[in-house]
Amino acid sequence: MGITSKILLATMFSSSLPAQAGHDRLHEDIVTIFDSAYRRMLTPRSLNRLPTRGNRRYRQAVARMHRNIHAVLADRRADGTDHGDLLSALLAARDDGSETAGRDLSDTEITDNTMMFILAGTETTASALAWALHLVAGHPEVERALHGEVDAVLDGRPATHTDLPHLKLTGRIVTETLRLYPPGWIFTRTTTADALLGGHRIPENTTVIYSPYLLHRRADLFDAPDRFDPDRWLPDRVQPGRHTLVPFGGGSRKCIGDTFAVTEATLALATIASRWTLRHVAGPPVTPAKSAALYPRNLRMRAEVRAEGPRNDATKGWNPDAGH
């Protein structure tokens, strides 16, 4: 979460990053909102209005995030400088709707979009990265191949965007992790008209629930679906249909940050693997936790500096907060 939240905030706010105290508070609010989102998604809406402790904490976290984003937004509007970040892009955006063409986005629209980017771009990617480290540690042959790739490509330096075409195995590991443990493991949609789905008639305004986690583990769609096999995504392998792998949802409501998340996870995994070997610490079995994001419960790992290869010298004195 520390990695993904810092990356997201730097992408979103550039030089307007909050102080550490503000960052910690934002982290806590993100966790609170995520923990509440799963329950609110599956319970009647009337229960969300009750003055329970969980509902109060959720509303307070949302209100606090709104205030913080509004404060940054007000400073940016007064500044008028393009900072080359996502917030500047939203401020420069124009509505292309037929009735409101050329209109600037309102503060409410920018705030809502910003909150969505922050919430959708932190815990989800952090969960995927944690699952990837867990899976790699449990498969020594994959770990050896991963170390060989990052040693050859990075030679001890942090991964950058230009390295992506050469981090082929790393990318396949991320894809296979998203298949086995998609952070967005359950989604809801609401029908906007009467529909026929799989022979079943679904009335308008019906909530439909589907699970990428279950879809990705169907034996009729994937060979040995419960096996961690990054090589199933090799170009010469027969690939499943485009709607078979849906860790980011699909259709008009598909996650807008899918490419960003995969890129981030791939570069983070490669950089970590080039410097450290992660080993499981004895404890309860690692299991998927039922939350808005499918994170690994009981995952405890120890990072050991890799002794071989060029990473050893590069690791000495390396500071993950130094802007890499």
Backbone torsions as a table, in degrees:
resi	resn	phi	psi	omega
1	MET	NA	-35.3	177.8
2	GLY	-62.2	-43.5	179.4
3	ILE	-64.2	-53.2	-172.3
4	THR	-69.2	-35.8	-179.9
5	SER	-69.2	-38.6	178.3
6	LYS	-66.2	-40.6	178.4
7	ILE	-63.6	-45.0	-177.8
8	LEU	-65.3	-43.2	-179.4
9	LEU	-66.1	-37.3	177.4
10	ALA	-66.4	-38.3	178.3
11	THR	-69.0	-37.8	-175.5
12	MET	-79.4	-46.9	-168.9
13	PHE	-114.3	-7.8	178.1
14	SER	53.9	-116.7	-176.0
15	SER	-79.7	-1.8	-177.4
16	SER	-96.4	27.1	-179.8
17	LEU	-61.9	140.5	178.1
18	PRO	-70.7	163.7	174.7
19	ALA	-65.2	167.6	-176.3
20	GLN	-56.9	-40.7	178.7
21	ALA	-60.8	-41.2	178.0
22	GLY	-67.9	-36.6	178.0
23	HIS	-63.6	-43.9	179.7
24	ASP	-63.4	-40.7	179.0
25	ARG	-64.9	-40.1	177.8
26	LEU	-63.1	-41.8	177.6
27	HIS	-58.3	-47.0	179.4
28	GLU	-61.7	-40.0	-179.9
29	ASP	-66.9	-38.3	177.9
30	ILE	-61.4	-45.4	179.2
31	VAL	-61.8	-43.5	179.4
32	THR	-60.4	-46.5	-178.5
33	ILE	-65.7	-41.4	179.4
34	PHE	-64.6	-43.3	179.6
35	ASP	-61.9	-34.5	-179.0
36	SER	-80.9	-28.8	-173.8
37	ALA	-61.6	-41.6	-179.1
38	TYR	-60.8	-45.7	179.7
39	ARG	-66.3	-43.7	-177.2
40	ARG	-67.4	-28.3	-179.5
41	MET	-69.8	-30.1	-171.0
42	LEU	-110.6	0.9	179.9
43	THR	-113.3	157.2	178.5
44	PRO	-56.8	142.0	-176.5
45	ARG	-60.8	-28.7	-178.6
46	SER	-61.5	-30.4	-179.3
47	LEU	-71.2	-22.2	-179.0
48	ASN	-72.7	-14.3	179.9
49	ARG	-91.7	-7.7	-179.2
50	LEU	-70.2	146.0	-177.5
51	PRO	-80.7	51.2	178.5
52	THR	-79.4	164.2	179.6
53	ARG	-61.5	-42.2	180.0
54	GLY	-63.9	-42.1	178.8
55	ASN	-65.1	-38.6	179.2
56	ARG	-66.0	-44.0	179.7
57	ARG	-63.2	-38.0	178.7
58	TYR	-63.8	-48.7	-178.3
59	ARG	-65.3	-37.3	178.3
60	GLN	-65.8	-40.7	179.3
61	ALA	-64.8	-43.9	179.1
62	VAL	-62.7	-45.7	-179.4
63	ALA	-62.9	-39.3	-179.3
64	ARG	-66.3	-42.8	177.5
65	MET	-63.0	-40.6	177.7
66	HIS	-59.3	-46.2	-178.2
67	ARG	-62.4	-44.7	-178.2
68	ASN	-63.8	-42.1	-179.6
69	ILE	-68.5	-40.3	178.0
70	HIS	-60.6	-38.2	-179.5
71	ALA	-65.2	-44.8	177.8
72	VAL	-64.4	-40.8	-179.1
73	LEU	-62.9	-42.0	179.2
74	ALA	-62.9	-41.1	177.9
75	ASP	-63.1	-40.4	-178.7
76	ARG	-67.0	-40.7	179.5
77	ARG	-64.3	-37.4	179.0
78	ALA	-71.7	-33.0	-178.9
79	ASP	-71.6	-48.4	178.3
80	GLY	73.6	12.8	-178.5
81	THR	-98.5	139.9	174.1
82	ASP	-82.0	111.8	-177.2
83	HIS	-90.8	2.4	178.1
84	GLY	70.1	23.7	179.4
85	ASP	-117.8	-178.7	-175.6
86	LEU	-68.1	-34.4	178.4
87	LEU	-63.8	-40.2	176.9
88	SER	-63.6	-37.1	178.2
89	ALA	-64.6	-39.4	178.4
90	LEU	-68.4	-37.6	178.7
91	LEU	-66.5	-30.5	-179.0
92	ALA	-88.5	-10.2	-175.7
93	ALA	-68.7	150.8	176.7
94	ARG	-125.3	139.0	179.0
95	ASP	-68.1	127.8	179.7
96	ASP	-104.1	15.3	176.6
97	GLY	-64.2	150.8	-174.4
98	SER	-63.3	-33.2	-176.6
99	GLU	-91.0	-20.5	-175.2
100	THR	-128.1	30.1	-175.9
101	ALA	-57.8	136.0	178.0
102	GLY	86.2	-3.1	-178.1
103	ARG	-77.9	138.1	173.0
104	ASP	-68.2	153.9	173.2
105	LEU	-70.5	139.9	-180.0
106	SER	-76.2	166.0	177.3
107	ASP	-59.3	-38.3	179.9
108	THR	-65.4	-42.1	179.3
109	GLU	-65.2	-42.4	179.3
110	ILE	-66.6	-41.6	179.5
111	THR	-63.5	-44.5	-179.7
112	ASP	-63.7	-42.5	177.9
113	ASN	-65.2	-41.5	179.4
114	THR	-62.0	-44.3	177.7
115	MET	-60.8	-40.7	179.8
116	MET	-64.7	-42.5	178.1
117	PHE	-61.4	-43.3	-178.8
118	ILE	-65.1	-47.3	-177.1
119	LEU	-67.8	-41.4	-176.3
120	ALA	-79.3	-15.6	-172.6
121	GLY	-108.0	9.9	-178.1
122	THR	-114.5	-73.8	-174.2
123	GLU	-64.9	-33.3	-179.3
124	THR	-63.2	-51.3	-179.4
125	THR	-67.6	-36.6	176.8
126	ALA	-61.3	-40.8	178.7
127	SER	-64.8	-43.5	179.3
128	ALA	-62.2	-41.8	-179.9
129	LEU	-66.0	-40.0	178.3
130	ALA	-64.4	-42.7	177.5
131	TRP	-62.9	-39.4	-179.9
132	ALA	-62.6	-44.2	178.2
133	LEU	-63.7	-38.2	177.2
134	HIS	-63.6	-46.1	-177.6
135	LEU	-68.4	-42.6	179.8
136	VAL	-61.6	-43.2	-179.3
137	ALA	-63.3	-27.3	-179.4
138	GLY	-88.8	-0.3	-178.5
139	HIS	-133.7	87.0	-174.4
140	PRO	-54.9	-35.5	-178.4
141	GLU	-67.8	-36.6	175.8
142	VAL	-69.5	-41.1	179.5
143	GLU	-60.3	-43.6	179.1
144	ARG	-62.6	-42.3	179.7
145	ALA	-66.3	-38.6	178.6
146	LEU	-64.1	-45.4	178.5
147	HIS	-61.3	-39.7	177.9
148	GLY	-62.1	-40.6	-179.4
149	GLU	-67.2	-48.9	-176.2
150	VAL	-68.8	-30.8	176.3
151	ASP	-64.5	-42.7	-178.2
152	ALA	-70.4	-37.8	-174.4
153	VAL	-84.8	-43.7	-170.7
154	LEU	-96.6	-32.4	-178.5
155	ASP	53.2	39.8	174.0
156	GLY	92.7	-10.3	-178.9
157	ARG	-92.0	162.5	176.4
158	PRO	-64.4	145.6	178.5
159	ALA	-70.7	144.1	176.7
160	THR	-126.1	173.9	-177.1
161	HIS	-60.7	-32.7	-179.0
162	THR	-69.7	-14.6	179.1
163	ASP	-83.1	-15.1	-173.0
164	LEU	-52.3	-46.4	-178.6
165	PRO	-60.9	-20.4	-176.6
166	HIS	-98.8	-10.1	179.6
167	LEU	-95.4	59.2	-172.4
168	LYS	-69.1	-47.6	179.4
169	LEU	-65.3	-41.6	178.7
170	THR	-56.7	-43.4	178.4
171	GLY	-64.3	-38.7	178.7
172	ARG	-67.1	-36.0	177.1
173	ILE	-62.0	-42.9	178.7
174	VAL	-63.6	-44.1	179.3
175	THR	-61.9	-44.2	-179.5
176	GLU	-67.5	-35.0	175.5
177	THR	-63.6	-42.8	178.9
178	LEU	-66.1	-27.9	175.9
179	ARG	-70.2	-48.8	-176.2
180	LEU	-73.6	-40.1	-175.1
181	TYR	-133.5	67.8	178.9
182	PRO	-64.8	125.1	180.0
183	PRO	-55.7	-42.7	173.4
184	GLY	-85.0	81.8	-171.3
185	TRP	-85.8	-15.3	179.7
186	ILE	-147.2	133.7	-178.2
187	PHE	-128.7	155.4	172.8
188	THR	-122.3	147.6	173.8
189	ARG	-136.2	153.9	177.8
190	THR	-117.8	126.4	-178.7
191	THR	-70.0	138.7	179.2
192	THR	-99.8	-3.1	177.1
193	ALA	-159.0	164.1	174.6
194	ASP	-58.2	139.1	-175.8
195	ALA	-142.6	160.1	175.4
196	LEU	-118.4	118.7	-176.0
197	LEU	-131.7	116.0	179.1
198	GLY	58.8	33.4	180.0
199	GLY	83.7	-0.1	-179.3
200	HIS	-108.4	132.6	178.4
201	ARG	-84.8	127.0	-178.1
202	ILE	-117.7	118.3	-178.1
203	PRO	-67.8	160.6	174.5
204	GLU	-58.3	148.1	177.2
205	ASN	65.6	32.3	176.6
206	THR	-100.1	136.3	175.7
207	THR	-82.6	125.0	179.2
208	VAL	-112.6	132.2	-179.9
209	ILE	-112.8	133.8	174.0
210	TYR	-138.6	156.2	-173.0
211	SER	-126.0	109.6	172.4
212	PRO	-57.6	-34.6	179.8
213	TYR	-57.5	-46.5	-179.9
214	LEU	-72.1	-39.8	-180.0
215	LEU	-61.5	-41.4	-177.3
216	HIS	-70.1	-12.1	-177.6
217	ARG	-112.2	20.6	177.4
218	ARG	-81.7	127.0	-176.9
219	ALA	-68.1	-22.1	178.8
220	ASP	-80.9	-7.6	179.7
221	LEU	-111.6	-30.4	-177.5
222	PHE	-132.1	134.7	175.5
223	ASP	-70.2	131.7	-177.6
224	ALA	45.0	64.9	-168.7
225	PRO	-62.8	-23.8	-178.8
226	ASP	-89.4	-0.7	-178.6
227	ARG	-90.1	135.8	175.8
228	PHE	-80.3	108.3	-174.3
229	ASP	-141.0	85.7	179.8
230	PRO	-58.4	-26.5	-177.8
231	ASP	-72.6	-8.6	174.9
232	ARG	-64.1	-15.4	-178.8
233	TRP	-100.8	12.5	173.7
234	LEU	-62.6	145.9	-176.0
235	PRO	-58.5	-29.1	-177.1
236	ASP	-86.4	-0.7	176.4
237	ARG	-86.0	150.9	174.8
238	VAL	-69.3	123.8	-176.0
239	GLN	-97.6	148.6	177.7
240	PRO	-70.2	169.9	179.7
241	GLY	-64.0	160.1	-173.6
242	ARG	-64.6	-22.6	180.0
243	HIS	-99.5	12.0	-178.3
244	THR	-89.0	-36.9	177.2
245	LEU	-104.3	106.8	-173.5
246	VAL	-132.8	54.5	-179.9
247	PRO	-65.9	-18.1	180.0
248	PHE	-110.3	18.0	-176.9
249	GLY	78.9	-163.3	-178.6
250	GLY	-159.7	173.6	178.1
251	GLY	71.0	-157.0	-176.2
252	SER	-68.3	-16.7	179.9
253	ARG	-102.0	13.7	177.7
254	LYS	-61.7	145.7	-178.8
255	CYS	-56.3	127.5	-178.3
256	ILE	-72.8	-18.5	-176.5
257	GLY	-101.6	24.4	-175.0
258	ASP	-61.7	-47.3	-179.5
259	THR	-66.7	-40.3	177.2
260	PHE	-58.7	-46.3	-176.7
261	ALA	-65.1	-44.0	179.5
262	VAL	-65.0	-41.9	177.7
263	THR	-61.1	-47.6	-179.3
264	GLU	-60.4	-47.5	-178.6
265	ALA	-64.1	-39.4	-179.2
266	THR	-65.5	-46.5	-179.0
267	LEU	-67.7	-38.2	179.3
268	ALA	-67.0	-44.9	179.9
269	LEU	-61.8	-43.7	-179.9
270	ALA	-63.3	-43.4	-178.7
271	THR	-65.8	-42.5	178.1
272	ILE	-64.1	-46.5	-176.6
273	ALA	-66.2	-26.0	-179.5
274	SER	-72.9	-18.7	-175.2
275	ARG	-113.9	-33.3	-172.8
276	TRP	-130.8	153.9	166.4
277	THR	-108.0	129.8	-180.0
278	LEU	-103.3	131.9	-178.9
279	ARG	-122.5	140.5	178.8
280	HIS	-67.6	142.9	173.9
281	VAL	-100.2	136.4	-177.5
282	ALA	-56.3	138.9	-179.9
283	GLY	171.4	-167.5	178.5
284	PRO	-59.7	155.2	180.0
285	PRO	-62.2	146.8	178.0
286	VAL	-78.4	126.6	-179.1
287	THR	-134.6	153.8	175.6
288	PRO	-68.3	132.5	177.3
289	ALA	-92.8	132.9	-179.8
290	LYS	-80.7	103.1	177.5
291	SER	-147.2	-175.2	177.4
292	ALA	-61.6	-33.1	173.8
293	ALA	-116.0	136.7	-175.0
294	LEU	-82.7	89.6	-177.9
295	TYR	-100.3	158.6	-178.1
296	PRO	-81.4	114.8	177.5
297	ARG	-78.8	141.5	177.6
298	ASN	70.2	17.4	179.1
299	LEU	-80.4	112.9	177.0
300	ARG	-128.0	124.0	-177.1
301	MET	-134.2	152.1	177.3
302	ARG	-112.1	129.8	179.6
303	ALA	-90.8	124.0	178.4
304	GLU	-115.6	130.1	178.0
305	VAL	-62.2	130.3	178.9
306	ARG	-70.6	130.3	-174.3
307	ALA	-85.7	-25.4	-174.9
308	GLU	-98.6	161.0	172.2
309	GLY	80.6	-178.2	-174.2
310	PRO	-75.0	-11.1	-175.5
311	ARG	-68.3	-28.6	-171.6
312	ASN	-57.7	-50.3	179.3
313	ASP	-66.2	-37.7	-177.8
314	ALA	-68.3	-26.4	-176.8
315	THR	-73.8	-30.5	-175.9
316	LYS	-62.3	123.8	178.1
317	GLY	76.6	5.1	-178.2
318	TRP	-73.6	130.7	-177.0
319	ASN	-114.8	112.2	-177.5
320	PRO	-65.6	-12.8	179.6
321	ASP	-99.1	10.6	-173.9
322	ALA	-87.0	8.6	174.9
323	GLY	105.5	6.0	178.7
324	HIS	-69.2	NA	NA
